[in-house]
């Protein structure tokens, strides 16, 4: 029986790369029925709502979504549609792999960053402080770190390592300065790590040192787990190490739902030109297939994508080629045949 999946093509280049991804999954024989929904500016245009109830209801029913980039309307009541979706479905684990496809400065990167997705500074608990006559003389933001949130994200990282045959988890923190909030995260991480001793290696790195080591010798890392803000920064850094956001997929995982996405933006300057690189969304779809238990098909699609890029004959412009989105998609499909 086909697996129902919510498809949110997104804004800008989203519909183009979503169509390319759907074509490739169909060519690979993925047994999926797509429930197409809208969000972002497309949601505003259709329903006057950037996160329509129909879209939320679809995700509640399918529990799986594949999402293109979304544009958050200016002046709406939330900072980000992506953050709102994570809060709605408690998608606490953000998973961002980075793997070398085009050899460059680093040829052997194959690491995964796992970021806590619902706590820290990104909860948006902030306010202005009046001093004298100035109501905005200062501003305060609260970085909330809980024992529960810390334990489940660190445990997720270790379980991910076991499930994917990875050898080491690196916990990244700033407990040397933020002794309460980051100290709690580190203490909980150490307790969880003891349960996996002998099965998965464990190490700790301070965030600033970690950022340096990632650009000096990223090959030494395997699975990285950290808090929300640090994870947001490091995930873009590791994407840069392997060529940029054009090949950067992401997954947002919770206990009742999972949303897989291309993490790049809507690229409005490329909209309608048939030149966008669908690679990030294709790789996100591979992560989705793995989540659904279809690992062999995911590996087959990933191999076809990587082979197409390494061959060099059908690369999109951002990868140094001249191929259109359609030509690139056709080349990947040809490798699946």
Buried (B, 14 or more C-beta within 10 A) or exposed (E): EEBBBBBBBBBBBBBBBBBBBBBBBEBBEBEBEBBEBBBBBBBBEEBEBBBBEBBBEBBEEBBBBBBBBBBBBEEBEBEBBBBBBBBBBBBBBBBBBBBBBBEEEBEEBBBBBBBBBBBBBBBEEEEEEEEEEEEEEEEEEEBBBBEEBBBBBBBBBBEBBEEEEBEBBBBBBBBEEBEEBBBBBBBBBEEBBEEBEEEBBBEBBBBEEBBEBBEEEBEEBBBBBBBBBBBBEBBBBBBBBBBBBBBBBBBBBBEEBBBBBBBBBBBEEBBEEBBBBBBBBBBBBBBBBBBBEBEEBBEBBBEBBBBBBEEEEBBBBBBEBEBBBBBBBBBBBEBBE
